[in-house]
Amino acid sequence: SVERMMAILCENYGGKWPFWLSPRQSIVVPVAPAFEEYAQKVKKQIHDAGFHCDFDLDTGTTMNKKIRNAQLAQYNFIFVVGEKELENETVNVRTRDNKVHGEHSIKHVLERFSHFKADHVIDSEEF
């Protein structure tokens, strides 16, 4: 049954769903309210490419708290955007295991996402 299969998947992955199966593939975290417009642009590009992407609008928490909340929510990828990323039209890529992959273009991110989805990559932490 579907319920049994879901239970097996939940037990097997322990909440850390592979990218292609994850309900929380990515989230964009702006470093300050001034970069929310760029963060929304990034979110729209990722969403338009067919991937799930959220956006952290909570102005009451610090950037580190936003990143920690995204990790606890088990987002596969956390994109931090600020002034440097806005100028270069890039994102700073982190994973839920707090591995920082550095700055990447949105085009590169979408290529990697497409690879993870098409090839059903289990461990997408190696960006």
C-alpha positions, 0 to 999 in steps of 0.5 A: 500500500502507499502508506506502507511505502511512505513508512519504509521511505521515512524510516530509510531516509530518516527525514533526509530525503534525496533531492528528487524526492524531497518536499523541501528542495531549496530555500533562499535566505537574504542577509538583509531586507535590502536583498529580498527583491534579489532573493525573490528573483532567485526563487522565481528562477528556480521555481520556473525551472520546475523545482521547489523553492521557498523564501525566508521573509522573517525579518525578526530573526538573524541570518544565522538563525534563518540558516539554522531553521532551514537546516532543521527543516531539512531543506536540501539546499540553502541559498544565502544572498547578499550584496556580493551575490547580487552584483555577480548574479550568483547564490552562496550554496549551503547544504542541510549538513552545514557544508558550504559550497561557495558561490555558484551561478544560478545557471550552474545550480539549475544544471546540478538540480536537473542532474540530481532529479534526472539521475535520482542522485541519493546523496546530493550533498556533493554539489 
